[in-house]
């Protein structure tokens, strides 16, 4: 799937008037959106099958808006672990809030007043309006409107809530035209990332267990085996971390490999344990793992460390 990435510095390459004037162009909006490779391929297939030009234009616009917000939120997720990113995070969250509110107004003031709107689509739009309005309110209340006191955990939680919501409303709209379509059918990359995040979480958890054991009873003879475990992690799932976290992990691995003094090794292992506790929480809070946790699915083959995390 070819998708343009949208961020505050890479705005939407095409503009659409929300006044419904664009509907006079029939499918021209859809054609323009499609020409940018902007929508997931299975959403394009749905739009190809809609015979009503008016409904096709409406659904194309809604699909494009939800996809754009998901791209903004994906941008936020990648920035959460980076230093000095608060300003751009707050600005991007503000964009998501304003554009979602604009989308809700568009649905209420224009789409729902369209004549001959099928009942099934009208019901789906009612759900979309309720879900977006509710989750937007909940997400932004989590961090007091993202003022200067908001912390990264609040932002990460709000981001995950909104990602899940936009994915679900997109699927709800798609099911009106294809009842058999599912979340994996539309967002294939989400499930690839979920599997990667699960593997990463499991490896981080195992390393953290070893670090906790070192803290309880340090034995220099066990370091060699631990170095092997770290090297396996470095060559494997470490690549699924965000860049800044990969760099920090690489720094720890290098320092531990070079350390010769026992007291220095203990200090490094303690620092690494504290860092991995934070890292494990951040991976656990990824939006792709939210549904599993909501259904009480165990994320790791070994969950011994979860109760130790602050």
ZAFIGU-914908 format. One record per residue (C-alpha): residue number from 1; residue in one letter; x, y, z. Coordinates in steps of 0.05 Angstrom, whole numbers, plus 5000, padded with zeros to 4 digits. Layout:
! residues N
+-----+---+------+-------+------+
!   k ! r ! east ! north !   up !
+-----+---+------+-------+------+
! NUM ! A !    X !     Y !    Z !
...
+-----+---+------+-------+------+
! end
This chain:
! residues 310
+-----+---+------+-------+------+
!   k ! r ! east ! north !   up !
+-----+---+------+-------+------+
!   1 ! X ! 5000 !  5000 ! 5000 !
!   2 ! X ! 5028 !  5067 ! 4981 !
!   3 ! X ! 5008 !  5121 ! 5031 !
!   4 ! X ! 5031 !  5193 ! 5036 !
!   5 ! X ! 5052 !  5210 ! 5107 !
!   6 ! X ! 5018 !  5271 ! 5135 !
!   7 ! X ! 5047 !  5313 ! 5190 !
!   8 ! X ! 5042 !  5386 ! 5210 !
!   9 ! X ! 5099 !  5400 ! 5162 !
!  10 ! X ! 5069 !  5358 ! 5105 !
!  11 ! X ! 4997 !  5382 ! 5097 !
!  12 ! X ! 4942 !  5352 ! 5057 !
!  13 ! X ! 4961 !  5360 ! 4983 !
!  14 ! X ! 4889 !  5371 ! 4962 !
!  15 ! X ! 4835 !  5414 ! 4993 !
!  16 ! X ! 4761 !  5400 ! 4996 !
!  17 ! X ! 4707 !  5449 ! 5013 !
!  18 ! X ! 4663 !  5419 ! 5068 !
!  19 ! X ! 4602 !  5459 ! 5043 !
!  20 ! X ! 4580 !  5401 ! 4997 !
!  21 ! X ! 4597 !  5442 ! 4935 !
!  22 ! X ! 4647 !  5389 ! 4918 !
!  23 ! X ! 4591 !  5338 ! 4910 !
!  24 ! X ! 4573 !  5371 ! 4844 !
!  25 ! X ! 4637 !  5341 ! 4818 !
!  26 ! X ! 4613 !  5271 ! 4832 !
!  27 ! X ! 4671 !  5224 ! 4840 !
!  28 ! X ! 4725 !  5275 ! 4824 !
!  29 ! X ! 4744 !  5282 ! 4897 !
!  30 ! X ! 4751 !  5207 ! 4903 !
!  31 ! X ! 4792 !  5204 ! 4839 !
!  32 ! X ! 4839 !  5258 ! 4865 !
!  33 ! X ! 4847 !  5224 ! 4932 !
!  34 ! X ! 4860 !  5158 ! 4898 !
!  35 ! X ! 4912 !  5189 ! 4852 !
!  36 ! X ! 4954 !  5205 ! 4913 !
!  37 ! X ! 4953 !  5132 ! 4936 !
!  38 ! X ! 4925 !  5160 ! 5001 !
!  39 ! X ! 4874 !  5108 ! 5021 !
!  40 ! X ! 4885 !  5034 ! 5039 !
!  41 ! X ! 4872 !  4991 ! 4978 !
!  42 ! X ! 4810 !  4956 ! 5007 !
!  43 ! X ! 4777 !  5024 ! 5020 !
!  44 ! X ! 4790 !  5042 ! 4947 !
!  45 ! X ! 4755 !  4977 ! 4927 !
!  46 ! X ! 4694 !  4996 ! 4967 !
!  47 ! X ! 4691 !  5065 ! 4935 !
!  48 ! X ! 4697 !  5034 ! 4866 !
!  49 ! X ! 4633 !  4994 ! 4880 !
!  50 ! X ! 4589 !  5052 ! 4904 !
!  51 ! X ! 4543 !  5072 ! 4848 !
!  52 ! X ! 4515 !  5136 ! 4877 !
!  53 ! X ! 4563 !  5193 ! 4861 !
!  54 ! X ! 4538 !  5233 ! 4921 !
!  55 ! X ! 4548 !  5176 ! 4970 !
!  56 ! X ! 4615 !  5158 ! 4939 !
!  57 ! X ! 4640 !  5229 ! 4949 !
!  58 ! X ! 4615 !  5232 ! 5021 !
!  59 ! X ! 4647 !  5165 ! 5040 !
!  60 ! X ! 4711 !  5182 ! 5003 !
!  61 ! X ! 4716 !  5246 ! 5043 !
!  62 ! X ! 4703 !  5210 ! 5109 !
!  63 ! X ! 4753 !  5155 ! 5093 !
!  64 ! X ! 4805 !  5206 ! 5075 !
!  65 ! X ! 4793 !  5247 ! 5138 !
!  66 ! X ! 4798 !  5186 ! 5184 !
!  67 ! X ! 4861 !  5163 ! 5148 !
!  68 ! X ! 4892 !  5232 ! 5155 !
!  69 ! X ! 4879 !  5234 ! 5230 !
!  70 ! X ! 4909 !  5165 ! 5237 !
!  71 ! X ! 4972 !  5190 ! 5202 !
!  72 ! X ! 4976 !  5250 ! 5249 !
!  73 ! X ! 4968 !  5203 ! 5309 !
!  74 ! X ! 5021 !  5156 ! 5281 !
!  75 ! X ! 5067 !  5216 ! 5276 !
!  76 ! X ! 5052 !  5231 ! 5350 !
!  77 ! X ! 5068 !  5159 ! 5371 !
!  78 ! X ! 5137 !  5163 ! 5338 !
!  79 ! X ! 5153 !  5229 ! 5373 !
!  80 ! X ! 5131 !  5211 ! 5444 !
!  81 ! X ! 5197 !  5181 ! 5464 !
!  82 ! X ! 5239 !  5237 ! 5434 !
!  83 ! X ! 5266 !  5294 ! 5476 !
!  84 ! X ! 5245 !  5366 ! 5465 !
!  85 ! X ! 5184 !  5344 ! 5426 !
!  86 ! X ! 5129 !  5374 ! 5471 !
!  87 ! X ! 5116 !  5434 ! 5426 !
!  88 ! X ! 5105 !  5393 ! 5363 !
!  89 ! X ! 5064 !  5342 ! 5401 !
!  90 ! X ! 5018 !  5394 ! 5430 !
!  91 ! X ! 5011 !  5427 ! 5362 !
!  92 ! X ! 4995 !  5361 ! 5328 !
!  93 ! X ! 4944 !  5341 ! 5381 !
!  94 ! X ! 4912 !  5409 ! 5372 !
!  95 ! X ! 4907 !  5396 ! 5297 !
!  96 ! X ! 4874 !  5328 ! 5309 !
!  97 ! X ! 4824 !  5359 ! 5358 !
!  98 ! X ! 4805 !  5416 ! 5311 !
!  99 ! X ! 4800 !  5372 ! 5249 !
! 100 ! X ! 4759 !  5320 ! 5286 !
! 101 ! X ! 4711 !  5373 ! 5311 !
! 102 ! X ! 4706 !  5400 ! 5240 !
! 103 ! X ! 4691 !  5329 ! 5215 !
! 104 ! X ! 4636 !  5321 ! 5267 !
! 105 ! X ! 4604 !  5387 ! 5246 !
! 106 ! X ! 4608 !  5365 ! 5173 !
! 107 ! X ! 4572 !  5300 ! 5188 !
! 108 ! X ! 4518 !  5333 ! 5229 !
! 109 ! X ! 4506 !  5395 ! 5187 !
! 110 ! X ! 4515 !  5366 ! 5117 !
! 111 ! X ! 4518 !  5291 ! 5111 !
! 112 ! X ! 4460 !  5274 ! 5157 !
! 113 ! X ! 4417 !  5324 ! 5118 !
! 114 ! X ! 4430 !  5290 ! 5052 !
! 115 ! X ! 4366 !  5264 ! 5019 !
! 116 ! X ! 4357 !  5190 ! 5007 !
! 117 ! X ! 4413 !  5171 ! 5054 !
! 118 ! X ! 4406 !  5095 ! 5065 !
! 119 ! X ! 4383 !  5077 ! 5136 !
! 120 ! X ! 4442 !  5031 ! 5147 !
! 121 ! X ! 4491 !  5086 ! 5129 !
! 122 ! X ! 4453 !  5136 ! 5172 !
! 123 ! X ! 4458 !  5088 ! 5232 !
! 124 ! X ! 4532 !  5079 ! 5219 !
! 125 ! X ! 4542 !  5155 ! 5217 !
! 126 ! X ! 4505 !  5162 ! 5283 !
! 127 ! X ! 4554 !  5113 ! 5314 !
! 128 ! X ! 4614 !  5149 ! 5282 !
! 129 ! X ! 4591 !  5216 ! 5309 !
! 130 ! X ! 4579 !  5188 ! 5379 !
! 131 ! X ! 4645 !  5149 ! 5381 !
! 132 ! X ! 4688 !  5207 ! 5356 !
! 133 ! X ! 4654 !  5258 ! 5401 !
! 134 ! X ! 4660 !  5213 ! 5463 !
! 135 ! X ! 4732 !  5190 ! 5452 !
! 136 ! X ! 4755 !  5260 ! 5434 !
! 137 ! X ! 4726 !  5286 ! 5500 !
! 138 ! X ! 4757 !  5228 ! 5540 !
! 139 ! X ! 4825 !  5232 ! 5507 !
! 140 ! X ! 4833 !  5307 ! 5517 !
! 141 ! X ! 4807 !  5306 ! 5588 !
! 142 ! X ! 4863 !  5255 ! 5604 !
! 143 ! X ! 4914 !  5310 ! 5598 !
! 144 ! X ! 4873 !  5372 ! 5616 !
! 145 ! X ! 4871 !  5396 ! 5544 !
! 146 ! X ! 4945 !  5381 ! 5536 !
! 147 ! X ! 4968 !  5441 ! 5575 !
! 148 ! X ! 5039 !  5452 ! 5599 !
! 149 ! X ! 5030 !  5401 ! 5655 !
! 150 ! X ! 5012 !  5343 ! 5609 !
! 151 ! X ! 5063 !  5286 ! 5612 !
! 152 ! X ! 5082 !  5235 ! 5559 !
! 153 ! X ! 5043 !  5179 ! 5591 !
! 154 ! X ! 4979 !  5219 ! 5587 !
! 155 ! X ! 4994 !  5236 ! 5514 !
! 156 ! X ! 5010 !  5163 ! 5498 !
! 157 ! X ! 4944 !  5139 ! 5529 !
! 158 ! X ! 4904 !  5193 ! 5493 !
! 159 ! X ! 4939 !  5177 ! 5427 !
! 160 ! X ! 4923 !  5103 ! 5434 !
! 161 ! X ! 4850 !  5117 ! 5449 !
! 162 ! X ! 4842 !  5161 ! 5388 !
! 163 ! X ! 4879 !  5112 ! 5342 !
! 164 ! X ! 4832 !  5056 ! 5363 !
! 165 ! X ! 4772 !  5100 ! 5354 !
! 166 ! X ! 4790 !  5124 ! 5284 !
! 167 ! X ! 4805 !  5052 ! 5262 !
! 168 ! X ! 4738 !  5028 ! 5289 !
! 169 ! X ! 4696 !  5083 ! 5257 !
! 170 ! X ! 4731 !  5070 ! 5190 !
! 171 ! X ! 4713 !  4996 ! 5195 !
! 172 ! X ! 4642 !  5013 ! 5215 !
! 173 ! X ! 4633 !  5056 ! 5152 !
! 174 ! X ! 4666 !  5004 ! 5108 !
! 175 ! X ! 4620 !  4948 ! 5134 !
! 176 ! X ! 4559 !  4986 ! 5107 !
! 177 ! X ! 4584 !  4969 ! 5038 !
! 178 ! X ! 4621 !  4904 ! 5053 !
! 179 ! X ! 4594 !  4868 ! 5115 !
! 180 ! X ! 4652 !  4818 ! 5113 !
! 181 ! X ! 4709 !  4868 ! 5116 !
! 182 ! X ! 4749 !  4870 ! 5181 !
! 183 ! X ! 4803 !  4912 ! 5214 !
! 184 ! X ! 4861 !  4869 ! 5188 !
! 185 ! X ! 4832 !  4876 ! 5117 !
! 186 ! X ! 4839 !  4951 ! 5120 !
! 187 ! X ! 4898 !  4963 ! 5165 !
! 188 ! X ! 4945 !  4907 ! 5148 !
! 189 ! X ! 5005 !  4944 ! 5176 !
! 190 ! X ! 4971 !  4949 ! 5244 !
! 191 ! X ! 4972 !  4874 ! 5253 !
! 192 ! X ! 5044 !  4868 ! 5229 !
! 193 ! X ! 5063 !  4920 ! 5280 !
! 194 ! X ! 5023 !  4884 ! 5333 !
! 195 ! X ! 5062 !  4820 ! 5323 !
! 196 ! X ! 5127 !  4859 ! 5324 !
! 197 ! X ! 5107 !  4895 ! 5388 !
! 198 ! X ! 5088 !  4829 ! 5421 !
! 199 ! X ! 5156 !  4799 ! 5404 !
! 200 ! X ! 5191 !  4862 ! 5429 !
! 201 ! X ! 5151 !  4862 ! 5493 !
! 202 ! X ! 5168 !  4790 ! 5507 !
! 203 ! X ! 5242 !  4801 ! 5496 !
! 204 ! X ! 5243 !  4864 ! 5539 !
! 205 ! X ! 5206 !  4827 ! 5593 !
! 206 ! X ! 5257 !  4770 ! 5594 !
! 207 ! X ! 5316 !  4818 ! 5597 !
! 208 ! X ! 5283 !  4857 ! 5653 !
! 209 ! X ! 5273 !  4792 ! 5693 !
! 210 ! X ! 5347 !  4778 ! 5686 !
! 211 ! X ! 5364 !  4849 ! 5708 !
! 212 ! X ! 5319 !  4842 ! 5769 !
! 213 ! X ! 5355 !  4777 ! 5787 !
! 214 ! X ! 5422 !  4811 ! 5780 !
! 215 ! X ! 5400 !  4864 ! 5829 !
! 216 ! X ! 5378 !  4812 ! 5879 !
! 217 ! X ! 5440 !  4769 ! 5874 !
! 218 ! X ! 5495 !  4793 ! 5829 !
! 219 ! X ! 5544 !  4741 ! 5802 !
! 220 ! X ! 5599 !  4763 ! 5755 !
! 221 ! X ! 5600 !  4694 ! 5724 !
! 222 ! X ! 5529 !  4705 ! 5697 !
! 223 ! X ! 5548 !  4768 ! 5658 !
! 224 ! X ! 5574 !  4729 ! 5597 !
! 225 ! X ! 5507 !  4694 ! 5589 !
! 226 ! X ! 5471 !  4760 ! 5597 !
! 227 ! X ! 5515 !  4791 ! 5543 !
! 228 ! X ! 5493 !  4735 ! 5495 !
! 229 ! X ! 5420 !  4751 ! 5512 !
! 230 ! X ! 5432 !  4825 ! 5498 !
! 231 ! X ! 5466 !  4811 ! 5432 !
! 232 ! X ! 5407 !  4767 ! 5410 !
! 233 ! X ! 5361 !  4825 ! 5428 !
! 234 ! X ! 5405 !  4875 ! 5391 !
! 235 ! X ! 5404 !  4834 ! 5328 !
! 236 ! X ! 5330 !  4817 ! 5335 !
! 237 ! X ! 5271 !  4856 ! 5363 !
! 238 ! X ! 5310 !  4918 ! 5383 !
! 239 ! X ! 5297 !  4944 ! 5313 !
! 240 ! X ! 5223 !  4950 ! 5332 !
! 241 ! X ! 5239 !  5005 ! 5382 !
! 242 ! X ! 5236 !  5078 ! 5363 !
! 243 ! X ! 5303 !  5106 ! 5340 !
! 244 ! X ! 5319 !  5144 ! 5404 !
! 245 ! X ! 5306 !  5081 ! 5446 !
! 246 ! X ! 5348 !  5038 ! 5400 !
! 247 ! X ! 5406 !  5086 ! 5409 !
! 248 ! X ! 5399 !  5084 ! 5485 !
! 249 ! X ! 5395 !  5008 ! 5486 !
! 250 ! X ! 5457 !  5004 ! 5441 !
! 251 ! X ! 5493 !  5050 ! 5489 !
! 252 ! X ! 5477 !  5005 ! 5549 !
! 253 ! X ! 5498 !  4942 ! 5511 !
! 254 ! X ! 5564 !  4974 ! 5490 !
! 255 ! X ! 5580 !  5000 ! 5561 !
! 256 ! X ! 5564 !  4933 ! 5593 !
! 257 ! X ! 5606 !  4896 ! 5542 !
! 258 ! X ! 5666 !  4941 ! 5557 !
! 259 ! X ! 5658 !  4946 ! 5633 !
! 260 ! X ! 5711 !  4909 ! 5674 !
! 261 ! X ! 5701 !  4936 ! 5744 !
! 262 ! X ! 5648 !  4899 ! 5785 !
! 263 ! X ! 5620 !  4961 ! 5818 !
! 264 ! X ! 5613 !  4995 ! 5751 !
! 265 ! X ! 5577 !  4934 ! 5722 !
! 266 ! X ! 5528 !  4936 ! 5780 !
! 267 ! X ! 5514 !  5010 ! 5770 !
! 268 ! X ! 5504 !  5000 ! 5695 !
! 269 ! X ! 5457 !  4941 ! 5706 !
! 270 ! X ! 5416 !  4981 ! 5755 !
! 271 ! X ! 5411 !  5039 ! 5706 !
! 272 ! X ! 5392 !  4992 ! 5651 !
! 273 ! X ! 5338 !  4960 ! 5695 !
! 274 ! X ! 5307 !  5028 ! 5709 !
! 275 ! X ! 5308 !  5045 ! 5636 !
! 276 ! X ! 5278 !  4978 ! 5614 !
! 277 ! X ! 5222 !  4986 ! 5664 !
! 278 ! X ! 5202 !  5051 ! 5630 !
! 279 ! X ! 5213 !  5020 ! 5561 !
! 280 ! X ! 5169 !  4961 ! 5577 !
! 281 ! X ! 5112 !  5006 ! 5600 !
! 282 ! X ! 5118 !  5047 ! 5536 !
! 283 ! X ! 5114 !  4986 ! 5492 !
! 284 ! X ! 5055 !  4959 ! 5532 !
! 285 ! X ! 5019 !  5025 ! 5520 !
! 286 ! X ! 5025 !  5021 ! 5445 !
! 287 ! X ! 4958 !  5028 ! 5411 !
! 288 ! X ! 4967 !  4963 ! 5372 !
! 289 ! X ! 4967 !  4924 ! 5438 !
! 290 ! X ! 4907 !  4960 ! 5469 !
! 291 ! X ! 4854 !  4913 ! 5442 !
! 292 ! X ! 4891 !  4852 ! 5468 !
! 293 ! X ! 4896 !  4882 ! 5537 !
! 294 ! X ! 4823 !  4901 ! 5536 !
! 295 ! X ! 4807 !  4828 ! 5524 !
! 296 ! X ! 4855 !  4807 ! 5580 !
! 297 ! X ! 4903 !  4773 ! 5532 !
! 298 ! X ! 4972 !  4759 ! 5563 !
! 299 ! X ! 5024 !  4798 ! 5525 !
! 300 ! X ! 5085 !  4759 ! 5546 !
! 301 ! X ! 5101 !  4685 ! 5555 !
! 302 ! X ! 5129 !  4707 ! 5623 !
! 303 ! X ! 5094 !  4761 ! 5662 !
! 304 ! X ! 5135 !  4759 ! 5726 !
! 305 ! X ! 5159 !  4831 ! 5722 !
! 306 ! X ! 5092 !  4866 ! 5712 !
! 307 ! X ! 5077 !  4867 ! 5787 !
! 308 ! X ! 5146 !  4898 ! 5799 !
! 309 ! X ! 5135 !  4956 ! 5753 !
! 310 ! X ! 5117 !  5021 ! 5788 !
+-----+---+------+-------+------+
! end
